[in-house]
Amino acid sequence: MKLAATFVIFICVKYIDGRSWFKDSKKENGRLKEQQKACSKAPFVGVCHPLNEAWYYDKNKNSCKMLSRGTCAGGNNLFPTMKRCMKSCIPLTPNNSPMCLQRPVIGSCAPVIVSWFYDE
């Protein structure tokens, strides 16, 4: 009798909990399906993040100039601050670094972010 009562209580608890487990499993299945959809899409490839502030040395004017905000640029003649540009390139003497004589490379940029995607 004691065993039968324990069994009945166990069944009732399982029934009550089973309903909530069933609802949670539906939510979990929905999340998994959404994840699978996201994982099967091709990766997004966009343009580079534009520079907020960058400076380059203009040898014709013997001064440092700021690039326009939003410009994508690269190369050695590119400095994060005017102070760094001036320290590296002004006054321009034969002892200064040759990178100051190079023109900055300005144009569209490819993203420099390593990205991964799921391939089925």
C-alpha positions as CSV (number, residue, x, y, z in Angstrom):
1,M,0.0,0.0,0.0
2,K,2.8,2.4,0.9
3,L,4.5,1.6,-2.4
4,A,1.3,2.3,-4.3
5,A,0.8,5.6,-2.6
6,T,4.3,6.6,-3.4
7,F,3.8,5.6,-7.0
8,V,0.6,7.7,-7.3
9,I,2.3,10.7,-5.8
10,F,5.2,10.3,-8.2
11,I,2.9,10.1,-11.2
12,C,1.0,13.2,-10.0
13,V,4.2,15.2,-9.6
14,K,5.5,14.0,-13.0
15,Y,2.2,15.0,-14.6
16,I,2.3,18.5,-13.1
17,D,5.9,19.0,-13.9
18,G,5.6,17.4,-17.3
19,R,3.3,20.1,-18.5
20,S,5.8,22.8,-17.6
21,W,8.7,20.8,-19.0
22,F,6.8,20.3,-22.2
23,K,6.2,24.1,-22.6
24,D,9.9,24.8,-21.9
25,S,11.0,22.2,-24.4
26,K,8.8,23.9,-27.0
27,K,10.6,27.2,-26.2
28,E,13.9,25.4,-26.4
29,N,13.1,23.9,-29.8
30,G,12.1,27.3,-31.0
31,R,15.4,28.8,-29.9
32,L,17.3,25.9,-31.5
33,K,15.5,26.4,-34.8
34,E,16.3,30.1,-34.7
35,Q,19.9,29.3,-34.0
36,Q,20.0,26.9,-36.9
37,K,18.6,29.6,-39.2
38,A,21.2,32.1,-38.1
39,C,24.0,29.6,-38.5
40,S,23.0,28.6,-42.0
41,K,23.1,32.2,-43.3
42,A,26.2,33.5,-45.2
43,P,28.5,35.8,-43.2
44,F,28.1,39.5,-43.5
45,V,31.0,41.2,-45.2
46,G,31.0,45.0,-45.0
47,V,33.2,48.0,-45.3
48,C,35.9,48.9,-42.7
49,H,35.2,51.0,-39.7
50,P,36.1,54.6,-40.6
51,L,38.8,56.4,-38.8
52,N,37.6,58.9,-36.1
53,E,40.8,60.9,-36.1
54,A,44.0,60.3,-38.1
55,W,46.9,62.5,-39.2
56,Y,49.4,62.3,-42.0
57,Y,52.5,64.3,-42.9
58,D,52.2,66.5,-46.0
59,K,55.8,67.0,-47.2
60,N,54.8,69.8,-49.7
61,K,53.5,71.9,-46.8
62,N,55.9,70.6,-44.2
63,S,53.0,70.1,-41.8
64,C,50.7,67.4,-40.4
65,K,47.2,67.3,-41.7
66,M,44.1,65.7,-40.4
67,L,42.3,63.2,-42.6
68,S,38.5,63.8,-42.9
69,R,36.5,61.9,-40.4
70,G,35.0,58.7,-41.8
71,T,37.9,58.2,-44.2
72,C,39.3,54.7,-44.5
73,A,43.1,54.9,-44.8
74,G,46.2,52.8,-44.2
75,G,50.0,52.9,-44.7
76,N,52.9,54.0,-42.7
77,N,52.3,57.8,-43.0
78,L,49.3,57.7,-40.6
79,F,49.3,58.8,-37.0
80,P,46.6,58.7,-34.3
81,T,47.4,62.3,-33.1
82,M,48.9,65.5,-34.5
83,K,51.5,65.4,-31.7
84,R,52.7,61.9,-32.8
85,C,52.8,63.1,-36.4
86,M,54.8,66.2,-35.6
87,K,57.2,64.3,-33.3
88,S,57.9,61.8,-36.0
89,C,58.1,64.1,-39.0
90,I,58.7,67.8,-38.1
91,P,61.2,69.1,-38.7
92,L,61.9,66.9,-41.6
93,T,65.6,66.1,-41.8
94,P,67.5,63.3,-43.5
95,N,67.6,61.6,-40.1
96,N,63.8,61.3,-39.9
97,S,62.0,58.2,-40.8
98,P,61.3,57.7,-44.5
99,M,57.7,56.8,-43.6
100,C,57.1,60.5,-43.3
101,L,57.8,60.9,-47.0
102,Q,55.2,58.3,-48.1
103,R,51.7,59.4,-49.0
104,P,48.9,57.8,-47.0
105,V,46.9,55.1,-48.8
106,I,43.3,56.4,-48.9
107,G,40.4,54.4,-50.3
108,S,37.9,51.7,-49.5
109,C,39.0,49.2,-46.9
110,A,38.2,45.6,-46.4
111,P,37.3,44.6,-42.9
112,V,40.2,43.5,-40.7
113,I,38.0,41.4,-38.5
114,V,38.4,37.7,-38.3
115,S,34.9,36.2,-38.6
116,W,33.6,32.6,-38.5
117,F,30.5,31.1,-39.9
118,Y,28.8,27.7,-39.8
119,D,29.1,25.6,-43.0
120,E,26.5,22.8,-43.0
